[in-house]
């Protein structure tokens, strides 16, 4: 079976220290971000590609300090989910910056305030442009039958618009040179990613669409301008990693291949060097693992390249161990939960009650729009397997009990197995399985052993095959 070649979006984030201070200014070597909103929680994704982890939750009145002396190169991109759905807006911070955030519930957007207001405004505008920092896949909705000349004509318009924007950026005295340089590179990388859409969106289950000469020449020309084989990514960013992977897919395509994960890995392994190569290969293996495919050969090669003690190799090994965790054997996982009737119950009690059944664990929250979008498919799945010894458990990470209760009335009134962590911040299950970004799904076998720590979403066809296989055992 072919693995989809689409670039699975991977949030590479780094955790920094929280401080409950409300009014504070950044000191030398640090930046400060303050949530000045009255009620809303703000979620932040830090783009620093040396570590990955869950998003940071900044409560009302909380202050976040970013220490450039210890963890970051300068500048650092901070993403904020637009309407808690897309990574729609981002802003850059540098040592000495103090940025204030306020979530606008009506507009479902983040308002930025700070000394460098022109930079914050410019960053916000980027979130609404065709070559925005949201991702290349939904920017130009061309099907596989769109003529290349038509696609290139539209792409050239975007390219020209981007050059005008870059020119404006360079001649804006209110925008610091370091910030302007970062944005220029980010825009150029994203425009190049858009050019690669016909390659990225090739369906792995359909015949390869030949790339015509004009298109191939356009990609090759842009790659040379970006110095795609050189040190074009400084500092290294998420965009740089995925631009490199998209270009590897292009190189595979011109050689008659689909550009799947393994082919991306081989090209980048052989043709690139440095930190970008290390991180790109790591992201490929991690995406392959998330697709529940065998990563053993690539992980073995990665260890040979960078050593068994390489921190990314260790992350992949630890990630694999999560697919064989006996939940009842670790008392730290026996979290106290609230049931839909407001009675307390332990996680072990739920597992014991459902022993002999396959469990599909749906981790969600009432404020999470992607979670809510999956609910119809999840409820349909629960109904289809109701008489097949499969139970769908809904476990919320909501902290607000009332909002959780109200969401049950709206969404899960007929779902029998709905729960909420009593103390989500100290939940052993959340810590053990690195549950940060949601929705997140786990599949647990009849004996209470996790078999898929990163299970497919309810709408994905592969899910039913996994459940049926476990039922047959």
N, C-alpha and C positions, 0 to 999 in steps of 0.2 A: 504494500500500500504506500502511495506517495505521501510525503509530508508536505503540507502547504508551504509555499515559499514566501508567503507574506511576512513582512518584518514584524514580529510580535513586539509591541511596544513594551519596553522595559524601563521602569523608573529606577534610575540609579540615584540614591539619596544618601545623605550622611546626617547622623543625629548629632545635635549640639545641645548644650545645656539650657534648661529653662530657668527663668528667675521670675518670681511673682511681683517684681517691682513694676510700678505703674508709670512713673515718670523718671526717665533716665536718659542720659545722652551717651553716645558711643565714645569710648576711650580710644587711645592710640592702638592700632592693630586689631580692632574689633568693629563690628557693625551691630546695630540693634534694630530689632523689628518688634513693634508694639501693636497689639490688637486693642484698638480704642473703641471697638463696637460695644454696645450695651449688653447684648445677649448672645450674639452669634459666635460660634466657634469657627476658626479659620484653619484650613488645612494647607500645609506647605510641603512642597517637594523640592529638595535641594539638588541642584544639578552639580554634583561633584562625583566624578566617575571612579573614585578610588574605593568607595564602599557602597553597599546598597542595603536598604532596610525599609521600614514602614514610613508613611508620611507623618509629619509632625502635626499635632493638634494644638493650636494656640487658643486658649480660652480667653474670654473677655477679661481685659485688664492684664493679661500675661505679657511678659517681655521675653524675647528670645535673643540671646547673645551669640554672635558668630565670631569665633576666634580665628583670625587669619594666621596668627602666629603658629597655631598647632595643626590645623586641619585643611585649610583652604589655600588655593591659588587665587589670585585676584584678576578680574572680578568674578563674582559668583552669581549664577542665574537662579532665581527663586520662582517657582511656578505656583500659581494659585488656581484651583479648579474653578472654571466659570460655571456658575450655577451648580457647583458640586458634581458636574458631569464631565466636562472636558478640561484638559489643561489649556485653558484658553488665554490666560494672561500670565505674563511673567515680568519680573523687574530685576535689574542688576544692582548688586550692592558691592561696595568697596570699603576698605578700612576707614573708619570715621563716620560712616553713614548712619543716620537714624531715620527709619521709615515707619510710618504709622498706617495701619490697615483698618478699614471699616467695611464690613459686609453690608451691602445694600440688598435687603430681602426682596424688595419690589422688583428691582432690575436683575436680581440674581447675579450680582457682580461685586468685585472688590474695588473699593475706592482707595487710592494711594495718596498719602500726604507726606511731605518731607522737604528738606532743603533743596534737593535737586528735582524740583517738580517737573521741569521740562523733560528730564529723562524718564520719569515715571509716566508722564503723559504719552511720550513717544512709545514706550513699551506697551502701554495699553492699546494704542492704535495698531500695533503690529498684530494683536490678537484678532483684528477684524479685517485683515487684508488677505487677498488670495494666497499670498505666500507667507501666511502667518505661522506662528510656532506651534500650531495645533497638531500637525501631522499631514503628510502628503496624500493620504488615501482618499479623502473626501473633498479635495480642493477642486479637481477637474473630473467630473463624473463621465469619463469616456469609456464606452464599452470596447470590447476587443475588436469590433468591426470598424471603428473610427479610422478613417484614412490617416496615415502618418502626417501627410502634408497639412491636414486640417488641425491635427493636434499640435504640430510645430508652429503653425500660425498663431494659435492661441498662446502657446508657451512663449513665443517671442514677445507678445504684448506684455505678458507678466514680467519677462526679463527686462524689457525697456522701462516698465514702471518701477521695477526694483532699482535700476540704475539711477533713476530720478530721485528715488527716496534716499539712496546712499549718498547722492550728491548733496541733498538737503541736510542729511545727517552730518556730513563732513563740515558744512559751513554753518552749523548751529553752535554759536559760542556758548550757549547754556548747557551743552552736552559735553562732558569731559572726553578727551581724546581716547582714553582707555575704553570707555563705554561705547563710543562711536565705532572703534575698531572691532569690538566684540559683536555689536549689532550688525556691522557690515559683513563679517564672516558668517554670522548666523543666517542672514538674508541670502547670501550667495549659496550656502549649503542647502538651504531649503528650496531655492529656485532650481538647483541641480537635482534635488530629490524629485521635484515635480516633473522634470524632464524624464526621469526614469520611471514614471508611472506605468507606461505600457509594459515595462519589464516586471515591475513589482506585482502588477495585477494579473499576470498570466496565470490562468487556472491550471493547477497541477494535474487535473483529471481530463484536460482537453489537449488536443494536438498543439504543438508549439506554433505560435504565429511568427512567421519569418519577419525579421527586422529589415526594413529597406535601407539602402545605402545612405540616403540623405539623413535619415534618423541616426544611423550609426555614426556618421561623420559629425553630426551635431553633438552627440554625447561625447565622442572622443575629443572634440575641440574644447568643450567645456571642462572635461577632466584635466586637460593640459593647463587650462587657465587657472584651475583650482590647485594645480600641482598635487593631484590626487595621489601620486606615488611618493610625494615628499612629506614634509612636516607641515601639512596644511591645517592640522588641528592643534592649535596651541592657544589657549589651554584646551585639553581634550574635553569634549562635550558629548552629550547624548546624540545630538545632531551629527557630529563627526562620525560616531560609531555607526549610525544607521545609514549615513551617506556612503561610507565605505562598504557596508554590506550590500546596499542597493547596487553599487557599482560592480561589486563582485558578481552579483546576479546577472548584470549586463554582460560581463566578460564570459560567463557561463553560457548565456544565450547565444552569443555570436559563434560559439563552438557547438551549437546544437543541443545544449543541455537546459534543464529547467531552472537551474540556480537554486536548488533546494539547500537545506541547512548544511548537509555534508559537502556539497559542491562549493558553497560559500566558504566553508571552513578550509577546504583544500587551497582555494585561490588565495585567501588572505594569509594562510600559513606560509605559502611559498613565495608570495610577492611583497610582503610587508614586513616591517620591523618596528621595534619600540613598544611603548606603552599602549598605543592605540591598537596594535595587533593583539596584545595580551588581552585587552578588554573586549575587543570585537570577538575573539574566539570564545571567551567566557560567555558573552551574551548569546552566541549561537548555541553553545551546549546547554545553557540554561533554557533557552526557547525550545530546544529539542526535548528537554526533560519535561517542560510544561505541556508539551504535546503528547506526553506519556509514551515516548519512543525510547528505544535503548540507547543510552549515551556511553556505554562501556568502552567502545573502541576510541571515541573521541576524547573521553576523559583520560584514558590511558596515554594517549598521545600528548594531551595537554600537560600531564604530569611529567612526561619525558622532556617536554620543552622547558617547563618552568619549575620543576621539582615537586615532590610530593607535599612539601610544606608550604607551597605557594598558597596565599590566603584565598584565592579564588578557587583553586583546586579543592581546598579544604571545605569551602562553602558548598561546592557541588557534592562532595562526599557526604556532608551533613544533611544536605537536602535529600539525598538518596535514602539515608537512614530513616527519614520520616515516613517512608512507604512501608515500614515494617514495625511500627510502634504498637505494642500491646497496651491498649489504653488502661485496662483494669490492673495492670502491673505497676503503674506509676501513680502513687497516691497524690502526687502534686497536681494531677490532672482532674482530681475529684472536686471540681468547682461547684459552689452552691449557685443554683439558678432559681429564677422565678418562673413558675408555670403560668399559663394563661388564666388560671383561676386565682392567681396571686399567692398561691401556696409555694413554700420553698421546697426544692427537691435537689438532690445531688446529681451530678453528671453520671456517676457510677450507677445510681438507681435507674436512670434512663437506659443505660447500656444493658443492665441486667434484665430490665423489663422487655427489652427487644432482642435478647439473646436468641440466636437461631435465625435472625433476619439480617439482611443486608441493609445498611444504613447509608443514606445519602444526606450528608450534613450541609445545610445551607446557612452560611454565616452572612448576616445582612444587618441593615439598620434603617430606621424609618426616614432618615435624612439622606440616604444614599440613592440617588436617582438610577445609576446603573443596576443597583439591587432591585429596585422597584420595576425596572424594565424587564428583568428576568422572571418576575413573579408569575405572570401568566403561564410561561413555559414550565416553571417549577411546579405550579399547582396542577397543570395538565399531567406532568410526569407522575406526581403523587397519586392522581386518580387512576392512571393507566396501570400502576403497579400495586394498587390497593389490595388486590387479592393474590399477589405473587410473592409474598414474604419479603417485600422491600418497603421500608418506611422512610419517608422524607422528614427530617427533623429541621425545624427552623430555629436557629439560635441567634438572637440579636445582640449586638454590641452597644445598643442604645444605653446612654447613661440616664436619660430622662424617662422615668417610669410612665408618666402620664402620656407622653408622646408615643411611647411604645404601645400602650394599651389602646390608644386611639387608632393607631395604624393596624392593630389586629382586627378592629371592627371593620375597617375599610378594606383590608387586604386578605386576612387569614381567618376570617370568622368560621370557616368550615374546616380549617386545618387542625387536626387533633394534637399534633406534637409541636407546640410553639413555646419557646423559652427565651429568657433573657439572663445574662450574667448579673449576679447580684453586685459583684465588684469587678467591673471589666478591666480596670487598670492592673489588678493583681491576679487576673485569671491565668491559671496554669496552662490551660489549653491554648490560650492566645499567645502566651510566651513560647511554649514548646513548638508550635507550628508556625511561628513568625507571622501571625495574622495582623497585617497592617492595612493594606489596601483591600477593599471589599468591592463587590461580592467575592467570596472565597468558598470553595466547595471541597469536601473530603468524602471519600467512600470508605466505609468500614465493613469488614466482612462479618460473617455469622458468628465468629469467635471474639469479636471486639478488637480486631487488629486492623489498623489503618493500612489499606492497600494502595490508595491514591491520595496523597496529601495535597495534590494540585489537580483535582478532578475537573473534567470538562464542565462547562456551564450547561444549564438545563436544555437550551435550544440546540446544542451541538449533537449531531447524529451519532458520534462515537460513544456517547454516554450510555445509551441503551445496550450497546454491545458489551461494554464493561460490566454493567449490572447483570446482564444475562449470563455472562461467563462466571461471575461469582455465585449466582443463584444455582448454577449447575454443579458447583463443587460441594 
